[in-house]
Amino acid sequence: MFFIGGIGSSSKELPFWQSIVCPHCERLGNLKIMMTYMYFSFFFIPLFRWGKKYYAQSSCCHTLYRIPNDLGKSIEKGEAVMLQESDLSPCDTPNYAGNACHDCGYPLSSEFDYCPKCGKKL
C-alpha cells in the first residue's frame, strides 16, 4: 500500500491596509501583511500548519519587516490592529542594506546617480 504525504511551505497575503511613514526610506506608503508557514499534507490534502511567521512589506521601497506573532495572529483573525514603527523589525534584505532605490527597491552600488530600473535620480 502506498501513502502519499509530504511537508511543504507556503505563504498567504492577509487582508490589511494601513498607511505608514516607512522607517527605511521615510516616505509615506502602505503596508502589505504576509504569513508564511510550514504544512504537512496527506494524499495532497494539507492536514496541519506550524511555524507561522508574519511579515509586513512597504509599498514605497518594498522593504520587508518582521512583525510580532501576536499582532500577526490578530490580523489573521480580522481584528483591528494598528502597527507602530516599534513593531517593525527589518529583515536582512538587500532593500534594507541602504543601497537600494527609494522608489522601486532595486539594489544599487554607490557608483549610480540614477536608478537603472526606474530612472529616478538618487
Helices and strands as residue ranges (DSSP letters): E 5-14, E 19-21, E 28-42, E 45-58, E 64-67, H 69-77, G 85-87, E 89-90, G 94-97
